Amino acid sequence: MTQDAQNGTKSLREKAETSAARHRPEPEPVDLPKLSSEQVHKLVHELQVHQIELEMQNEELRRIMTDLEESHKHFSLLFHRAPIGYLVLDQVGLIHEVNDTFCRMVGHDRKQLVSTPFAECMASEDRSVFLARYRAFFKNPEGKHFEALFPRGRDGGFHAHLEGAMLGHSLGRPPVNNPLLLLAVTDITERKWAENKRLQLERQMQETQKLESLGVLAGGIAHDFNNLLTVILGNASLALDDLPPNSAARESLEAIESTALRAAELCRQMLAYSGKGRFVIESIQFGTLIGEMVSLLRASISKKAILNLNLQESLPAVRGDPSQIRQIVMNLVINASEALGDHAGTITLSTGLLDQLSEYLAEDYPDEQLAEGPYVWLEVADTGCGMDPETQRRIFEPFFTTKFTGRGLGLSAVLGIVRGHQGALKVHSERSKGTTFKVLFPAIPQDRPALSQPSEAKPPWKGAGTILLVDDEESVRTMGNRMLERNGFRVLTAADGREALEIYRARRDEIALVLLDLTMPDLDGEETFHELRRIDPNVRVVMSSGYTESEIIPRFAGQPLAGFLQKPYSTTALMDCLRIPLSEGEP
């Protein structure tokens, strides 16, 4: 017996002695010949003391039982009302106890869960992983955790975080003496959703950064390359003007001119990847555009592929660059053919109209900022090998390819062109079932007149006056000088912005227009333009650049340019650009 127990017994004895002394009754005569009166008194007293001790012990037991019952109620309330699911598992993963929270989480009653395998509550893809790791988890749960998906009715279930702790004493009635594991199940569905959203935003940011980086790179390449193309195209144009119509060299020069224009198109496609700018904006009828491409499309796909056309008639027009739209169609159809490989299959090219269905746009294109309104859609579907989720996630990365050798920007250029036209692109693919690309382009509203068709060719226009030609490339200045002088202008040239400002200050009265290159060292075209405006607010400036017009013009909002000349340019393009600003005020 411990010292505390001895002290408690002694105290209880003293209390009983005191109580018996206060209530000692006079003993009645008893015929006990063998006991003296004093012995009888002692015996009665001892019995009374024991009786009082028992009563006090019973009272203490009743108080303790009441406290235990109250404590059990509190524990049960905390256990079952906890915001976390709690379970007690044995060595093989059977459920010995479970709280109400977990029952609500999985949508089952306690009776349905007790004595059943805990792993059966999980999704099948996580169940095998949990069972493989459970033995090690049970033996030493400290510092270990697990995440799993738990199905629940029709709502898709919930993601949970699992942590455990060993129970070092028996549990239940009859008591279980084998080791048990206390498992805490925390619903992390919202956290997973937030993490997925964060990852999605990070991917979008990374994609944006890639677009911006490649846009800067493409702009630099376009500037240098377009200067070379400007010289090639311009001199070919000048040479054609000098040759008689029946010259044998005309065919070669026309081939040079055509090839230079195709090279310029490649530069614009690189700029298209950055999603910036529209190019040569026209009103496009999809039926007409695709009809013109059918022969080329059939010649470009596998001989075993069948090209089906499902084109809706009377579609509204869209605004865009026809060459870029053709590139999208050609790229998607060729990709579909390559997905078929050496097997026979079908490629279906479809078009249609999507009316103002903002809910559809928000649901199927959540990452795109699409304006409400009608959209013309283009769909290319194949019955090829399809793509797994990892490939689908990467197909729009620059230079990513599943082919033996890549071809460059690929689908990333397609995506850039689509976004440059304020459209959207969606892909759906399943392994062994095929792939479908669907592209949306904003349609021109029916009550809005389509862009006017180009008018008939006007007779050649000859200019007059002095042009200040500013470009940091000597070959471009030489070629531009020849073009302008041949068409009636006098020409002053400057190699940079500072020289141009000096010339303009000295001879502003005789200069009719400034043809200014955008990208120059030291003082670039934009800075030179603003300085020229300070000298003469009415100065007429035509900006020339390898960048696209839609990217350049917004820089000069409030101080409009007289025109924009896209590099490379021919003599005809140069004169067409100068005609409008120099003809203002003429009868």
Protein Blocks (a to p, Z undefined) as FASTA:
>chain_A
ZZklmmmmmmmmmmmmmmmmmmcccddddddfkbcfklmmmmmmmmmmmmmmmmmmmmmm
mmmmmmmmmmmmmmmmmmmmpcbdcddddfkopafbdcfklmmmnopafklmgopafklm
pcfklmmmmmmmmmmmmmmmghpacdddddehjnopaaddddddddfbdedjdddfbdcd
ddddddfklmmmmmmmmmmmmmmmmmmmmmmmmmmmmmmmmmmmmmmmmmmmmmmmmmmm
mpcfklcklmmmmmmmmmmmmmmmmmmmmmmmnopajfddcdddfklmmmmmmmmmmmmm
cfkbccdddddehiacddddfklmmmmmmmmmmmmmmmnmmaccddddddddddddfklm
mmmmmmbccdeddddddddddfbebpafklmmmmmpghiafbfbdcbjmmmmmmmmmmmn
opacdddddehibpcdddddddddfklccdddddddddddddedjdddddfbfklmmmmm
mmmmmnopacdddfbfklmmmmmmmmmmmmmbdcddfbdghiafklmmmmmmmmmmmbcc
ddddfbdfklmmmmmgoiacfbdcdddddfklmmmmmmmmmmgoiZZ
